[in-house]
Amino acid sequence: MAITAKQVKELRDKTQAGMMDAKKALVEADGDMDKAIDVLRERGLVKAAKKSGNIAAEGLAEIAIDGNTAAIVEVNAETDFVASNDKFQNFVTAVAKTIAANKPADLDAALALDLDGETIDAAAKSLTAVIGEKISVRRFAIVSKEDGDVFGQYLHNGGQIATLVTLKGGDEETAKDVAMHIAAINPKYLDRDQVPADELKHETELFTEETKNEGKPEKIIPRIVEGRVNKWLSEISLVDQEFVKDSDKTVGEYVASKGATIKSFDRFEVGEGIEKKANDFAAEVAQQQGK
């Protein structure tokens, strides 16, 4: 298939690989972005793969706690200006509180909940009419804890990132420290045991090919691969990551020093995974001028 300049740029942005290397990888992968990244990784050409997907949609994430129940929600709008709108902020807060109090089973059930005399869905549509932008409740998660557990929450940049942590034991200060770490470092899993077997196998195969392509002696390749797999696991597993406030400890060690263990965590980053339509500003101006 024909490879476009846009695809090459996207791959370069994700991997920092050279232009020709990126193009060759895309050709070899028949345009599949994930496969092209794997090709570059096998050849040792990935310099800085980005962790998250496309961040495009605007809005806010929020957390509400109701006794032993917490809700983390994301509400989207079309532009970042809306995030500073009082009416929008109040709506997001109200939605989070309502979801925490009622624990709906899914998004449809959440949208049907009563919010000051109308459903959340109707309230979103009413706010859309007032603000002039489409307002939508995108997702939520509900977390329950035991009486001896502790919730920790953190909102970064006013709600562009929201993190919620549940500790067994410990205190709110410790839980908030962990929540701040999660906002900054973005772990993928709680611990190594949560990493799916197929993902572990895939990464091991990639590290093996990468090591072979470096020309390392055959007899030491397994040991090198094992070391690289362990390093990768320590980077994606929360409890194994270096704690941002004390790099001499892992997150797991820090929490243990406070008499606690981590039971769960959730992290919402506004717009993650949503690809925003790319606008050609020059074309828009020309169109408005009738050219």
C-alpha positions in Angstrom: 0.0 0.0 0.0 1.0 3.6 -0.5 2.5 5.2 2.6 1.6 8.8 3.3 3.7 11.6 4.8 1.2 11.8 7.6 1.8 8.2 8.5 5.6 8.7 8.5 5.3 11.8 10.7 3.1 9.9 13.2 5.5 7.1 13.4 8.5 9.5 13.8 6.6 11.3 16.6 6.0 8.1 18.4 9.5 6.6 18.0 11.9 9.5 17.2 13.2 7.2 14.3 14.7 8.7 11.2 12.4 9.5 8.3 13.6 6.8 5.9 13.7 4.2 8.7 10.1 5.1 9.6 9.0 4.9 6.0 10.7 1.5 5.4 9.1 0.1 8.6 5.7 1.2 7.5 6.2 -0.3 4.0 7.3 -3.6 5.7 4.3 -3.5 8.0 1.9 -2.7 5.2 0.9 0.6 6.9 0.1 -1.0 10.3 1.4 1.5 12.9 1.8 -1.0 15.7 3.6 -3.5 13.5 5.9 -0.7 12.2 6.8 0.2 15.8 7.7 -3.4 16.4 9.9 -3.5 13.3 11.8 -0.4 14.5 12.1 -1.9 18.0 13.6 -5.1 16.6 16.2 -3.1 14.8 17.0 -1.0 17.8 15.7 2.2 16.1 13.1 3.3 18.7 14.5 6.1 20.7 11.5 7.3 22.7 8.2 5.5 22.2 5.3 7.5 23.7 3.3 5.8 26.4 -0.2 7.1 25.7 -2.4 7.2 22.7 -3.7 10.3 21.0 -4.8 13.0 23.4 -7.3 15.2 21.6 -10.7 15.6 23.2 -11.1 18.4 25.7 -13.0 18.5 29.1 -12.4 17.5 32.6 -12.0 14.4 34.8 -13.3 14.4 38.4 -13.5 12.2 41.4 -16.2 11.9 44.0 -16.2 9.9 47.2 -19.3 8.7 49.0 -18.4 6.6 52.1 -16.8 3.4 50.9 -17.6 4.2 47.3 -15.6 6.4 44.9 -16.3 7.4 41.3 -13.9 8.7 38.7 -15.5 10.3 35.6 -14.6 12.0 32.4 -16.8 14.6 30.7 -15.8 15.9 27.3 -16.4 19.1 25.4 -15.1 20.3 22.0 -12.6 23.0 23.1 -10.3 23.6 26.1 -12.1 26.9 26.8 -15.0 25.0 28.3 -12.9 23.5 31.0 -12.7 26.9 32.7 -16.5 27.5 32.4 -18.2 27.5 35.8 -21.3 25.8 34.4 -19.3 23.0 32.9 -17.2 22.5 36.1 -20.4 22.4 38.2 -21.9 19.9 35.9 -18.8 17.6 36.0 -18.8 17.8 39.8 -22.5 17.0 40.0 -22.2 14.0 37.6 -19.3 12.5 39.7 -21.3 12.9 42.9 -24.4 11.4 41.4 -22.6 8.4 40.0 -20.7 7.8 43.3 -24.0 7.9 45.2 -26.0 5.6 42.8 -23.3 3.2 41.5 -24.8 2.6 38.0 -23.9 -0.6 36.2 -22.8 1.0 32.9 -22.8 4.3 31.0 -26.4 4.0 29.8 -27.5 3.5 33.4 -25.4 6.5 34.4 -26.9 8.8 31.8 -30.4 7.8 33.0 -29.7 8.9 36.6 -31.6 11.9 38.0 -29.7 15.1 38.2 -31.8 18.0 39.7 -35.0 16.8 38.1 -33.7 15.6 34.7 -31.5 12.8 33.6 -27.8 13.3 33.3 -28.2 12.8 29.5 -30.8 15.5 29.3 -28.7 17.8 31.5 -25.8 17.3 29.2 -27.9 18.3 26.2 -29.3 21.3 28.0 -25.7 22.4 28.9 -24.8 21.9 25.2 -27.5 24.4 24.2 -26.3 26.9 26.8 -22.5 26.7 26.1 -22.7 26.1 22.4 -20.5 23.0 22.4 -21.4 19.3 22.5 -21.0 18.1 26.1 -20.8 14.3 26.7 -20.2 12.0 29.6 -17.6 9.7 28.2 -16.7 7.2 30.9 -16.6 6.4 34.6 -15.3 3.8 37.0 -16.7 2.9 40.4 -14.4 1.7 43.2 -15.5 0.2 46.5 -13.4 -0.3 49.6 -13.5 -2.0 53.0 -13.8 0.0 56.2 -10.1 -0.4 56.9 -9.0 0.7 53.4 -8.1 4.3 52.4 -8.9 6.2 49.2 -6.3 8.6 47.7 -7.2 11.0 45.0 -5.3 13.6 42.9 -6.4 16.0 40.1 -3.6 17.3 37.9 -3.9 20.6 36.1 -7.5 21.2 37.3 -8.7 17.8 36.1 -6.8 17.1 32.9 -5.6 13.9 34.7 -7.5 12.3 37.6 -6.1 9.4 39.7 -7.8 7.3 42.3 -5.9 4.8 44.6 -7.2 2.3 47.1 -4.8 1.3 49.9 -5.2 -1.5 52.4 -4.0 0.2 55.6 -1.9 3.4 55.5 -3.4 6.9 55.5 -4.8 9.5 53.1 -1.4 11.3 52.8 0.3 8.1 51.6 -2.6 7.3 49.3 -2.4 10.8 47.8 1.4 10.5 47.3 0.8 7.3 45.3 -2.0 9.0 43.3 0.4 11.9 42.4 3.0 9.3 41.3 0.4 7.6 39.1 -0.5 10.9 37.5 3.1 11.7 36.7 4.4 8.3 35.6 1.3 6.5 34.2 1.9 2.9 35.1 0.1 0.3 33.0 -0.4 -2.4 35.6 -0.5 -2.7 39.4 2.1 -5.4 39.5 3.9 -7.9 37.3 1.3 -10.6 37.9 -1.3 -8.4 36.1 0.7 -8.3 32.8 -1.1 -10.6 30.3 0.9 -13.7 29.2 0.5 -12.8 25.5 1.9 -9.3 26.1 4.8 -10.7 28.1 5.5 -13.2 25.3 5.3 -10.5 22.7 7.8 -8.2 24.5 10.2 -11.1 25.2 10.2 -12.0 21.5 10.9 -8.4 20.5 13.7 -8.1 23.0 15.2 -11.4 21.7 15.1 -10.2 18.1 16.6 -6.8 19.1 19.4 -8.5 21.0 20.2 -10.9 18.2 20.3 -8.0 15.7 22.9 -6.3 18.0 25.2 -9.2 17.3 25.5 -10.4 20.8 27.0 -13.9 21.4 24.3 -16.5 21.3 25.1 -17.9 24.7 24.5 -14.6 26.6 21.3 -13.6 24.7 18.9 -15.2 27.2 20.5 -13.4 30.1 20.4 -10.1 28.3 16.8 -10.6 27.3 15.9 -11.5 30.9 17.4 -8.3 32.1 15.6 -6.2 29.5 12.3 -7.9 30.3 12.7 -7.3 34.0 13.5 -3.6 33.3 10.4 -3.3 31.1 8.3 -4.9 33.8 9.6 -2.5 36.4 8.7 0.4 34.2 5.0 -0.6 33.6 4.2 -2.1 37.0 3.3 0.5 39.6 4.7 -1.3 42.7 8.1 -1.8 40.9 8.5 1.8 39.6 10.9 4.2 41.3 8.8 6.4 43.6 8.9 10.0 42.2 9.3 11.5 45.7 12.1 9.2 46.7 14.0 7.4 43.9 15.8 5.2 46.4 12.5 3.3 46.9 10.0 1.6 44.7 6.4 2.6 45.1 5.8 -0.8 46.7 8.6 -0.2 49.2 7.3 3.3 50.0 3.8 2.1 50.7 5.0 -0.9 52.8 7.1 1.6 54.9 3.7 3.2 55.8 2.2 -0.1 56.8 0.0 -0.4 53.6 -0.4 -2.2 50.3 -2.0 -1.0 47.1 -5.2 -2.7 46.2 -6.1 -0.9 43.0 -5.7 2.3 41.0 -7.5 4.1 38.2 -6.1 6.9 36.0 -8.2 9.0 33.6 -6.4 11.4 31.2 -8.8 13.7 29.4 -9.2 12.6 25.8 -6.8 9.7 25.9 -7.4 7.3 23.0 -9.6 9.8 21.1 -8.2 11.1 17.9 -9.2 14.7 17.2 -9.9 15.8 13.7 -6.9 17.6 12.3 -7.8 21.0 11.1 -6.0 22.8 8.2 -6.1 26.4 9.5 -5.0 27.9 6.3 -7.7 26.1 4.4 -10.3 27.2 7.0 -9.3 30.8 6.6 -9.4 30.6 2.8 -12.8 28.9 2.9 -14.2 31.7 5.2 -12.9 34.3 2.8 -14.6 32.5 -0.1 -11.4 31.6 -1.9 
